[in-house]
Amino acid sequence: MSVRHHLSGRHAVITGGAGGLGRGIARALIEAGAGVELWDQDAAGLAQAVAELGRRATQRQLDIRDVNAVEAAADAAVVAHGRIDILINNAGVLGEVRPIWETMPENFQRVLQVNLFGAYLVTRAVVGRMLRQEPRRSPDGHPLRGHVVNIASIQGKEGMAMAAAYSASKAGLIALTKSVAKETAKEGIIVTAVTPAAAETAMAREISAERRADILSRIPMGRFVEVEEVARLVLWLSSDDCSFSTGGIFDLSGGRATY
Ligand SMILES: NC(=O)c1ccc[n+]([C@@H]2O[C@H](COP(=O)([O-])OP(=O)(O)OC[C@H]3O[C@@H](n4cnc5c(N)ncnc54)[C@H](O)[C@@H]3O)[C@@H](O)[C@H]2O)c1
């Protein structure tokens, strides 16, 4: 891992931090010197992640769809660490893999609730508090209060058959990223998103072998993205080196999307 992105003394919140990508991102931020708080609803997964990541990782069990729980968690994080420098909106669910006419309304709603509404609640709570923080200075002397990185998906750009709710939620997250970035551009809060292709995590294991082969065939590099490849880009986007790219949507699709 690069030693360029010094995050010593920085405090990060990672939602979905007990899962595959969240844990990999946490590891990268910790290796760069940050402390991380993992927010997740999976108590067993959180305990395992914190044991694996060591003393600079802490945990908070919550459902990001619950406004009161999110507000309380944001308050507690500020009390514990003084500030939140980095937010990674990473919690997400895949939902049913079916054509839209066979999907259940409750499923569509659940996917939107976690992937988009949950990200909205967490962003609202954390960015609201970041705005009250004293800014640091970027390497070029510009004020920086914090970095927000949203984990969207290639499916939010391209759409994907049998995943309308998931794709729509990620397209929404991309639009949320661009909008919040414009709102905070003068406040020293950098907001970006990444759009990964499939990675080998619990989420990818939910799909059939046939669909997996179909997804793989769409990726020109002919392979899935490594968790570490996602983590390296997120690390850069969380660092002070990323100081003029707000609202950007960063590709991680092995050539599937070149925009
Ligand atoms: N794995 C992939 O192929 C892939 C590709 C592109 C984007 N993504 C995105 O990356 C992110 C991480 O996914 P992953 O692959 O690590 O999956 P994962 O299932 O390993 O992790 C997701 C985590 O989110 C948590 N979570 C779900 N609902 C929650 C809620 N309501 N409140 C709090 N926590 C909740 C889960 O408990 C889990 O720990 C997701 O947003 C996903 O959409 C994944």
The ligand as an ORCA input file, in Angstrom:
! r2SCAN-3c Opt
* xyz 0 1
  N     -19.306     -6.923     -4.378
  C     -19.567     -6.364     -5.541
  O     -19.539     -7.020     -6.573
  C     -19.869     -4.894     -5.618
  C     -19.727     -4.220     -6.836
  C     -20.021     -2.855     -6.915
  C     -20.441     -2.180     -5.780
  N     -20.587     -2.852     -4.604
  C     -21.061     -2.093     -3.441
  O     -20.068     -2.156     -2.440
  C     -20.694     -2.003     -1.151
  C     -20.169     -3.075     -0.225
  O     -20.591     -4.335     -0.701
  P     -19.828     -5.707     -0.403
  O     -19.564     -6.320     -1.701
  O     -18.728     -5.482      0.559
  O     -21.034     -6.530      0.262
  P     -21.169     -7.202      1.690
  O     -22.501     -7.863      1.685
  O     -19.946     -7.998      2.007
  O     -21.184     -5.944      2.691
  C     -22.282     -5.081      2.861
  C     -22.373     -4.684      4.325
  O     -23.443     -3.738      4.483
  C     -24.114     -4.042      5.699
  N     -25.476     -3.520      5.685
  C     -26.485     -3.898      4.841
  N     -27.619     -3.236      5.167
  C     -27.312     -2.425      6.223
  C     -28.077     -1.501      7.007
  N     -29.380     -1.280      6.772
  N     -27.441     -0.852      8.002
  C     -26.142     -1.070      8.272
  N     -25.375     -1.947      7.573
  C     -25.951     -2.604      6.555
  C     -24.086     -5.568      5.756
  O     -24.328     -6.047      7.075
  C     -22.702     -5.873      5.232
  O     -21.750     -5.974      6.271
  C     -22.190     -2.072     -1.405
  O     -22.740     -0.762     -1.410
  C     -22.292     -2.678     -2.799
  O     -23.466     -2.295     -3.453
  C     -20.302     -4.173     -4.494
*
